[in-house]
């Protein structure tokens, strides 16, 4: 990819979600409750910057240049894989983890730590190359 579209996600570490599930199973007050394990919203460009900062040369292929929305829309006319992101361009969605925190005492690790750990795992397992 030559750049990053203006999309973002509420990121949370799978290890933290597993921990949240265990807490919910062990706490009787959580029975029948819907508890959201939400993380911090980050734009894809912010994620790219975290990777560049923390991984240095291992992140040399990570693009940080922002692709304008109109170019993403234009390219989506020819690339079906981009069509799914069109409705999310520039859209920020935030979710509350207040119930998980107050009812279960859950606090996820930092988003930056999760991003770096995930990237290192992908490199280590040969899913992506550095």
For each residue, the residues with C-beta under 8 A, 3 or more apart:
1: 4 63
2: 63 65 67
3: 63 64 65 66 67
4: 1 44 45 48 63 64 65 66 67
5: 44 66 67 69 72 82 85 89
6: 43 44 45 66 67 68 69 72 89 90
7: 43 44 85 88 89 91
8: 41 42 43 44 46 88 91 92
9: 41 42 44
10: 38 39 40 41 93 94 95
11: 39 40 41 42 47 111 114 115
12: 16 17 37 38 39 108 111 114
13: 16 17 39 108 109 113 114 117 118
14: 17 18
15: 18 19 109
16: 12 13 19 20 37 39 106 108 109 114
17: 12 13 14 20 21 37
18: 14 15 21 22
19: 15 16 22 23 106
20: 16 17 23 24 35 37 100 104 106
21: 17 18 24 25
22: 18 19 25 26
23: 19 20 26 27 30 104 105 106
24: 20 21 27 30 33 35 104
25: 21 22 30
26: 22 23
27: 23 24 30 103 104
28: 31
29: 33 103
30: 23 24 25 27 33 35 103 104
31: 28
32:
33: 24 29 30 99 103
34:
35: 20 24 30 99 100 103 104
36: 95 96 97 99 100
37: 12 16 17 20 97 100 106 108
38: 10 12 94 95 96 97 100
39: 10 11 12 13 16 97 108 111 114
40: 10 11 111
41: 8 9 10 11 92 93 94
42: 8 9 11 46 47 50 111
43: 6 7 8 46 47 92
44: 4 5 6 7 8 9 47 48
45: 4 6 48 49 64 66
46: 8 42 43 49 50
47: 11 42 43 44 50 51 115
48: 4 44 45 51 52 59 62 63 64
49: 45 46 52 53 64
50: 42 46 47 53 54 112 115 116
51: 47 48 54 55 59 62 115 116 119
52: 48 49 55 56 59 62 64
53: 49 50
54: 50 51 59 112 115 116
55: 51 52 58 59 116 119 120 130
56: 52 59
57: 60 130
58: 55 119 120 123 130
59: 48 51 52 54 55 56 62 119 130
60: 57 130
61: 129 130
62: 48 51 52 59
63: 1 2 3 4 48
64: 3 4 45 48 49 52
65: 2 3 4
66: 3 4 5 6 45
67: 2 3 4 5 6 71 72
68: 6 71 72
69: 5 6 72 73 89 90
70: 73 74
71: 67 68 74 75
72: 5 6 67 68 69 75 76 82 85 86 89
73: 69 70 76 77 86 89
74: 70 71 77
75: 71 72 78 79 82
76: 72 73 79 80 82 83 85 86
77: 73 74
78: 75
79: 75 76 82 83
80: 76 83
81: 84
82: 5 72 75 76 79 85 86
83: 76 79 80 86
84: 81
85: 5 7 72 76 82 88 89
86: 72 73 76 82 83 89
87: 91
88: 7 8 85 91
89: 5 6 7 69 72 73 85 86
90: 6 69
91: 7 8 87 88
92: 8 41 43
93: 10 41
94: 10 38 41
95: 10 36 38
96: 36 38 99
97: 36 37 38 39 100 101 106 108
98: 101 102
99: 33 35 36 96 102 103 104
100: 20 35 36 37 38 97 103 104 106
101: 97 98 104 105 106 107
102: 98 99
103: 27 29 30 33 35 99 100
104: 20 23 24 27 30 35 99 100 101
105: 23 101
106: 16 19 20 23 37 97 100 101
107: 101
108: 12 13 16 37 39 97 111 114
109: 13 15 16 113 114
110: 113 114
111: 11 12 39 40 42 108 114 115
112: 50 54 115 116
113: 13 109 110 116 117
114: 11 12 13 16 39 108 109 110 111 117 118
115: 11 47 50 51 54 111 112 118 119
116: 50 51 54 55 112 113 119 120
117: 13 113 114 120 121
118: 13 114 115 121 122
119: 51 55 58 59 115 116 122 123 128
120: 55 58 116 117 123 124
121: 117 118 124 125
122: 118 119 125 127 128
123: 58 119 120 126 127 128 129 130
124: 120 121
125: 121 122
126: 123 129
127: 122 123
128: 119 122 123
129: 61 123 126
130: 55 57 58 59 60 61 123
